[in-house]
Amino acid sequence: MQCRDFEPFFSQYIDGELERNQFESIRFHLSGCPRCHLILEEMQQAVNAVQGLPRLAPRPEFAEALRQRLHQEITQDLYQRPEWTRWAEGLTEFWRAGLQRSPQIAVAFILVVAVGVGMFIFQSGPPAGRVNETLNTQRPAPSFGQTLTVSAREERAQAERSGSASRPLSRLALSSPARQDRRAPQPERAEFAAPPDSAALFLASTPPDPHWVLPQASGDGVASARGSIVDGRRETMHYLLPTIPSRPRFSRVAF
Amino acid sequence: MLRSVQTSDTTSALTAPDEWLFNQVQRGHTEAFDAIVNRYRDRLFNCIIRLVRQTECAEDLVQETFLRVYRSRNEYQATTHFSTWIYTIALNLARSELRKRKRRRFFSINTDPDDDQGERPELSDPAGGPDDQLHHSELGRSIQRAIGQLPIKYRTVIVLRDIEELSYEQISEVLQCPTGTIKSRVNRARLKLQEKLRYWQDDRGFPLSRA
């Protein structure tokens, strides 16, 4: 073996990390090689010099400053800030760093986020094709700002005819808050309200020839549904239709 | 209100293993964290300042280390030594700081082309000057400068092995490298350090062992 074969083990030789046979092999080589002996001796001196460096301590005031900072962190943590505040801080920090590094990238990021949020909002309504088709072919066109009342019998008949292709209104009624708690005693009569999406779904699934009655004014772009349950069955359903057809959310419901 | 360790536990907090203490922290006994801080504050500072060579920066990194340890206390699992875990966090922060400085130096117009590996202590802290503790003697300053001129990976293993006196296995856990890699890296680091110190020894004419 040559000197370069022993050199990678000098450090472990000094640290006493070698196996017995490796240790003896290097010691034998060192006894006959002054060059390697010198290298090893210098390495030992360098290691001793580094190990002899004094241990450095932080400034005296650092211990108190650290204690206060950690106490603040622990107290803050125990009070459990809401998670959204951390997210808000992170986004604020990201925005600040983005402005410092490249305002163009920050503005581009915000635009991408805004476009993404906008697409999510405008695509979250009911499927346009089915609603339009159903309403255009089966329903006489009402005017906006009307309240319509449909009998439950007609709706159930339509649900039986159409199967499960569309969601019958009775399910909307049954899933209303008044019917969710089955352990509670059932009231003989209960009022319920359905969200706007339920109204749109009902308009797509109810049969033609509803009783269009009682035109009423309604709020701009607001659609809501109200009804009543008598003896566990929904008897009437009132739909307040939007008054502005160009409203994006309801523009899909074309009458 | 902060919850405190039981009275019987307080006396044992001085001699208890790190893992037991940190387990108390995980259970909500935040006073056990004070014992950990007292145990590791100076050790981490001595390790980090040998790498970053600025007192204020080292103190900031020590503080950040403890904050991260506390925030991620529930991620620690007792399958690894606590000392290994806390050194890993501290060294990651220190090496990140050194990389930031290297990038700053790269883009700075005041870069000294001769000093490509480490920064000179005289230039590293223009406001307060180099730390006096690092200049306890001419030899100590030379050794510290020689360590600072090593590449980061060699500087790290020298500090962990010869200053913090961690075993090769502990260093391999801290740096997440195989033990064989750490052994050869320590050997190369010592050879490079020895080469840098040889010039100093030749100039001064007295051996390093007098440090």
Interface residues (C-beta under 8 A of the other chain):
Chain A: E7 P8 F9 F10 S11 Q12 D15 E17 I39 E42 M43 Q45 A46 V47 N48 A49 V50 Q51 G52 L53 P54 R55 L56 A57 P58 R59 F62 A63 A65 L66 R67 R69 L70 H71 E73 I74 T75 D77 L78
Chain B: L2 T30 F33 D34 V37 R41 D42 F45 N46 I49 R50 T55 A58 E59 V62 Q63 F66 L67 Y70 R71 D131 Q133 L134 H136 L139 G140 I143 Q144 I147 I158 R161 D162 I163 E165 Y168 K183 S184 V186 N187 R190 L191 L193 Q194 L197 R198 P207 L208 S209 A211
